[in-house]
Amino acid sequence: METTLANIPADKVYKARILLRPVRRTTPEFRELVESIKADHILQPILVRPSRLPTKKGMYEVVEGNHRYVAGKEVGLSYYPCQIRDLTDEQVMVIQLKANAIRPKETSRYEYAKRLRKLADGGKSIGELSAMLDKRPSWIRNTLKLYNLVPAAAEALNMGLIPLTSADALANLPPELQENFVEDAKIMSARDFVDRAKTARAEYDAFLLGEQDRLYTKGCSLMRRPIEQIMQEAIDLKQSTAVLRAVNAVSPRDGWQACLAWIYQVDPESIARRQNRKAHIDRKKFSRYEARTLKRQMLNSLLGIDVQGPGGANEVERQSESET
């Protein structure tokens, strides 16, 4: 890969669009860097690439060396010594991930997980990412899980309000539970919170099993979707991508399990839909007539029966009663 060395005017250089390691100007390390640049200028050139933004034509984006760039701006440098490389977005991500993987305590782990997730979505396997970044596969998997954090948890992690161990435990919980446990993660020790999160996950899994059994005992088999509907959804790229992302599938086995869960309607989206429906019923306290109407709608959705066809609603009710 060809590299060109040049002194580039300061007004032609701009910071990276996504920062994995935010600049903390008040830290002793940054203040020492500023004093060093004042005395000796920038000794190690900054890595940049020609801008790909139409609004910044003729300029250069910082790829690696953002702290030196910010310190140089504070000093008031008129130019930056730079290494110029024509890099793709993927190459930029790899360089930044490799550079920041050696500074795990300083790096924004959630932003790191987002960039790592983009590479995984682009076709990179766990093994390839492990070799590329010189990290163990287990480290790659644990970092990818952080992408599952809800916004409140991600913000708390980035601000240093919760330790990484607690964030890992939060990421193992479904989004609807994470929201309720963010505050606990802030005030509990990492060991105590991990135990609490494991207990919450076990109780949640038990609830799902009970919910599945309840639906079966009522005669609403989870497999009662018409095969045509299943086949139609299976070839829908948007649907399949959502199913895989909902469980953070990063291996063929993960994908296989996600597909089975979707077919049996025990995937996160289907589960959330059933929970919302149950909550709606509890809040409204339907009358007997309204409950029958809801049941017809549920059967129409689950069994694919046209309630307006021959026999109408009564036919649905009779079929429901015969199945139960």
C-alpha positions as CSV (number, residue, x, y, z in Angstrom):
1,M,0.0,0.0,0.0
2,E,1.6,3.3,-1.2
3,T,2.3,5.9,1.5
4,T,3.3,9.5,0.8
5,L,4.9,11.8,3.4
6,A,3.9,15.4,3.3
7,N,3.4,18.5,5.5
8,I,-0.2,19.4,5.1
9,P,-1.7,22.8,6.1
10,A,-3.6,22.6,9.4
11,D,-6.8,23.9,7.7
12,K,-6.8,21.0,5.3
13,V,-6.9,18.3,8.0
14,Y,-10.0,17.3,10.0
15,K,-10.6,14.8,12.7
16,A,-11.9,11.2,12.2
17,R,-15.7,11.0,11.8
18,I,-15.9,8.3,14.5
19,L,-13.6,8.4,17.6
20,L,-13.0,5.1,19.4
21,R,-10.8,6.9,22.0
22,P,-12.2,10.3,23.0
23,V,-9.7,13.1,23.7
24,R,-9.7,14.1,27.4
25,R,-8.0,17.4,27.4
26,T,-7.6,17.6,31.2
27,T,-5.7,14.4,31.7
28,P,-2.0,14.6,32.6
29,E,-1.1,12.5,29.6
30,F,-2.7,15.0,27.2
31,R,-1.2,18.0,28.8
32,E,2.2,16.4,28.5
33,L,1.6,15.8,24.8
34,V,0.7,19.4,24.3
35,E,3.9,20.6,26.0
36,S,5.9,18.1,24.0
37,I,4.5,19.5,20.7
38,K,5.1,23.0,21.8
39,A,8.8,22.2,22.4
40,D,9.5,19.8,19.5
41,H,6.6,19.9,17.1
42,I,5.0,16.5,16.1
43,L,7.7,13.9,16.0
44,Q,5.5,11.0,14.7
45,P,3.5,11.8,11.5
46,I,-0.3,11.5,11.6
47,L,-1.9,8.9,9.3
48,V,-4.5,10.5,7.1
49,R,-6.4,9.7,3.9
50,P,-7.9,11.9,1.2
51,S,-11.4,13.0,2.1
52,R,-14.3,11.1,0.5
53,L,-16.8,13.8,1.5
54,P,-18.0,16.1,-1.3
55,T,-18.1,19.0,1.2
56,K,-14.4,18.5,2.1
57,K,-12.9,18.0,-1.3
58,G,-9.1,18.5,-1.3
59,M,-8.9,17.9,2.5
60,Y,-7.6,15.0,4.6
61,E,-9.3,12.9,7.3
62,V,-7.3,11.7,10.3
63,V,-7.2,7.9,10.4
64,E,-4.7,7.4,13.3
65,G,-3.2,10.0,15.6
66,N,-6.2,12.0,16.6
67,H,-4.7,13.0,20.0
68,R,-1.7,14.5,18.2
69,Y,-4.0,16.3,15.8
70,V,-6.1,17.8,18.7
71,A,-3.0,18.8,20.7
72,G,-1.6,20.4,17.6
73,K,-4.7,22.5,17.1
74,E,-4.4,23.6,20.7
75,V,-0.8,24.6,20.2
76,G,-1.8,26.4,17.0
77,L,0.4,24.5,14.5
78,S,0.3,25.8,10.9
79,Y,0.9,22.4,9.4
80,Y,0.9,18.7,10.3
81,P,3.5,16.1,9.2
82,C,1.4,13.3,7.7
83,Q,1.5,9.9,6.1
84,I,-1.1,9.9,3.3
85,R,-2.7,6.6,2.2
86,D,-5.7,6.1,0.0
87,L,-7.8,3.8,2.3
88,T,-11.2,2.3,2.0
89,D,-13.7,2.7,4.9
90,E,-13.1,-1.0,5.9
91,Q,-9.3,-0.4,5.9
92,V,-9.8,2.6,8.1
93,M,-11.9,0.6,10.6
94,V,-9.3,-2.1,10.8
95,I,-6.5,0.3,11.4
96,Q,-8.4,2.2,14.1
97,L,-9.6,-1.1,15.8
98,K,-6.0,-2.4,15.8
99,A,-4.6,0.8,17.2
100,N,-7.2,1.1,19.9
101,A,-7.3,-2.6,20.9
102,I,-4.1,-2.1,22.9
103,R,-5.7,0.7,25.0
104,P,-8.9,-1.1,26.2
105,K,-9.3,1.2,29.3
106,E,-9.1,4.4,27.3
107,T,-11.2,3.2,24.3
108,S,-15.0,3.7,24.1
109,R,-16.0,0.1,24.2
110,Y,-19.5,0.6,22.8
111,E,-18.1,2.6,19.7
112,Y,-15.5,-0.2,19.3
113,A,-18.2,-2.8,19.3
114,K,-20.2,-0.9,16.7
115,R,-17.2,-0.7,14.4
116,L,-16.5,-4.4,15.0
117,R,-20.1,-5.2,14.3
118,K,-19.8,-3.5,10.9
119,L,-16.9,-5.7,9.9
120,A,-18.8,-8.8,11.1
121,D,-21.9,-7.7,9.1
122,G,-19.6,-7.2,6.1
123,G,-18.8,-10.9,6.1
124,K,-15.8,-11.2,8.5
125,S,-16.0,-14.3,10.7
126,I,-14.9,-14.5,14.4
127,G,-11.7,-16.3,13.3
128,E,-10.9,-13.6,10.7
129,L,-11.5,-10.8,13.2
130,S,-9.4,-12.6,15.8
131,A,-6.5,-12.9,13.4
132,M,-6.9,-9.4,12.0
133,L,-6.8,-7.7,15.5
134,D,-4.6,-10.3,17.2
135,K,-7.3,-10.9,19.9
136,R,-8.7,-14.2,21.2
137,P,-12.0,-15.3,19.7
138,S,-13.7,-15.1,23.1
139,W,-12.6,-11.4,23.4
140,I,-14.1,-10.7,19.9
141,R,-17.4,-12.4,20.9
142,N,-17.7,-10.5,24.2
143,T,-17.0,-7.2,22.6
144,L,-19.6,-7.8,19.9
145,K,-22.1,-8.5,22.6
146,L,-21.8,-4.9,23.8
147,Y,-23.6,-3.9,20.6
148,N,-26.7,-5.3,22.1
149,L,-26.7,-2.6,24.9
150,V,-29.7,-0.3,25.0
151,P,-28.9,3.4,24.7
152,A,-29.0,4.1,28.4
153,A,-26.6,1.2,29.1
154,A,-24.3,2.2,26.3
155,E,-24.1,5.8,27.5
156,A,-23.4,4.7,31.1
157,L,-20.5,2.5,29.8
158,N,-19.0,5.2,27.6
159,M,-19.2,7.7,30.6
160,G,-17.5,5.2,32.9
161,L,-20.5,4.9,35.2
162,I,-20.6,1.1,35.0
163,P,-17.6,-1.3,34.7
164,L,-17.0,-3.4,31.6
165,T,-17.9,-6.6,33.5
166,S,-21.3,-5.3,34.5
167,A,-21.8,-4.1,30.9
168,D,-21.1,-7.6,29.6
169,A,-23.7,-9.0,32.1
170,L,-26.2,-6.3,30.9
171,A,-25.6,-7.2,27.3
172,N,-26.7,-10.8,28.0
173,L,-30.2,-9.6,29.0
174,P,-33.0,-8.8,26.5
175,P,-33.6,-5.1,25.9
176,E,-36.8,-5.0,28.0
177,L,-34.8,-6.2,31.1
178,Q,-31.7,-4.0,30.5
179,E,-33.7,-0.8,31.0
180,N,-34.7,-2.0,34.5
181,F,-31.1,-2.9,35.5
182,V,-29.0,0.0,34.3
183,E,-29.3,1.8,37.6
184,D,-28.4,-1.3,39.6
185,A,-25.3,-1.8,37.4
186,K,-24.2,1.7,38.4
187,I,-24.4,1.2,42.2
188,M,-23.7,-2.5,42.7
189,S,-20.3,-4.2,42.7
190,A,-19.5,-6.0,39.4
191,R,-19.5,-9.4,41.1
192,D,-22.9,-8.8,42.8
193,F,-24.4,-7.4,39.6
194,V,-23.2,-10.3,37.5
195,D,-25.0,-12.7,39.9
196,R,-28.1,-10.6,39.8
197,A,-28.1,-10.4,36.0
198,K,-27.7,-14.2,35.7
199,T,-30.6,-14.8,38.0
200,A,-32.8,-12.3,36.0
201,R,-31.8,-14.1,32.8
202,A,-32.7,-17.5,34.2
203,E,-36.1,-16.2,35.4
204,Y,-36.7,-14.6,32.0
205,D,-35.9,-17.9,30.2
206,A,-38.3,-19.8,32.6
207,F,-41.0,-17.3,31.8
208,L,-40.6,-17.9,28.0
209,L,-40.9,-21.6,28.5
210,G,-44.0,-21.1,30.6
211,E,-45.5,-18.8,27.9
212,Q,-44.8,-21.4,25.2
213,D,-46.5,-24.1,27.3
214,R,-49.5,-21.8,28.0
215,L,-50.0,-21.2,24.3
216,Y,-49.8,-24.9,23.5
217,T,-52.4,-25.8,26.2
218,K,-54.8,-23.3,24.7
219,G,-54.5,-25.0,21.3
220,C,-52.6,-22.1,19.7
221,S,-49.7,-24.1,18.3
222,L,-46.7,-21.9,17.5
223,M,-46.3,-23.7,14.2
224,R,-49.8,-22.8,13.0
225,R,-48.6,-20.1,10.6
226,P,-49.4,-21.0,7.0
227,I,-46.3,-22.4,5.3
228,E,-46.8,-19.8,2.5
229,Q,-46.3,-17.1,5.1
230,I,-43.2,-18.7,6.5
231,M,-41.7,-19.1,3.0
232,Q,-42.5,-15.5,2.1
233,E,-40.8,-14.2,5.2
234,A,-37.8,-16.5,4.7
235,I,-36.9,-14.8,1.5
236,D,-37.4,-11.3,2.8
237,L,-33.8,-10.0,3.4
238,K,-35.1,-7.3,5.8
239,Q,-36.9,-9.9,7.9
240,S,-34.0,-12.4,7.9
241,T,-31.5,-9.7,8.8
242,A,-33.7,-8.5,11.7
243,V,-34.0,-12.1,13.0
244,L,-30.2,-12.6,13.0
245,R,-29.4,-9.2,14.5
246,A,-32.0,-9.6,17.3
247,V,-29.9,-12.5,18.8
248,N,-26.5,-11.1,17.7
249,A,-25.9,-14.1,15.5
250,V,-22.1,-14.3,14.8
251,S,-21.7,-17.9,13.8
252,P,-23.5,-20.5,11.6
253,R,-24.8,-22.2,14.8
254,D,-26.2,-18.9,16.1
255,G,-27.9,-18.4,12.7
256,W,-29.4,-21.9,12.8
257,Q,-30.8,-21.4,16.3
258,A,-32.1,-18.0,15.4
259,C,-34.0,-19.4,12.4
260,L,-35.5,-22.2,14.5
261,A,-36.6,-19.7,17.1
262,W,-38.2,-17.6,14.4
263,I,-40.1,-20.6,12.8
264,Y,-41.5,-21.5,16.2
265,Q,-42.2,-17.9,17.0
266,V,-40.0,-17.9,20.1
267,D,-37.6,-15.2,18.7
268,P,-37.4,-11.9,20.6
269,E,-39.7,-10.0,18.3
270,S,-42.5,-12.7,18.5
271,I,-42.1,-12.9,22.3
272,A,-42.3,-9.2,22.7
273,R,-45.4,-9.1,20.5
274,R,-47.1,-11.7,22.7
275,Q,-46.1,-9.9,25.9
276,N,-47.5,-6.6,24.6
277,R,-50.7,-8.3,23.6
278,K,-51.0,-9.8,27.1
279,A,-50.3,-6.5,28.8
280,H,-52.9,-4.8,26.6
281,I,-55.5,-7.4,27.6
282,D,-54.7,-7.0,31.3
283,R,-55.0,-3.2,31.1
284,K,-58.3,-3.1,29.2
285,K,-60.0,-6.0,31.1
286,F,-62.0,-7.0,28.1
287,S,-65.6,-8.1,28.5
288,R,-66.6,-11.5,27.3
289,Y,-67.6,-10.3,23.9
290,E,-64.4,-8.3,23.4
291,A,-62.3,-11.3,24.5
292,R,-64.0,-13.4,21.8
293,T,-63.2,-10.7,19.3
294,L,-59.5,-10.7,20.3
295,K,-59.4,-14.4,20.1
296,R,-60.7,-14.4,16.6
297,Q,-58.0,-11.8,15.6
298,M,-55.3,-13.9,17.2
299,L,-56.5,-17.0,15.4
300,N,-56.7,-15.2,12.2
301,S,-53.1,-14.1,12.6
302,L,-51.7,-17.4,13.9
303,L,-53.7,-19.8,11.7
304,G,-54.1,-17.6,8.6
305,I,-57.9,-18.1,8.5
306,D,-60.0,-15.6,6.7
307,V,-62.7,-14.6,9.2
308,Q,-64.7,-13.0,6.5
309,G,-64.9,-16.2,4.4
310,P,-67.6,-18.8,4.4
311,G,-68.9,-19.3,7.9
312,G,-67.3,-16.0,9.1
313,A,-66.4,-15.5,12.7
314,N,-68.6,-18.4,13.9
315,E,-66.5,-20.8,11.8
316,V,-63.3,-19.6,13.5
317,E,-64.9,-20.0,16.9
318,R,-66.0,-23.5,16.1
319,Q,-62.6,-24.5,14.7
320,S,-61.0,-23.0,17.8
321,E,-63.3,-25.0,20.1
322,S,-62.7,-28.2,18.2
323,E,-58.9,-27.7,18.5
324,T,-58.9,-27.0,22.2
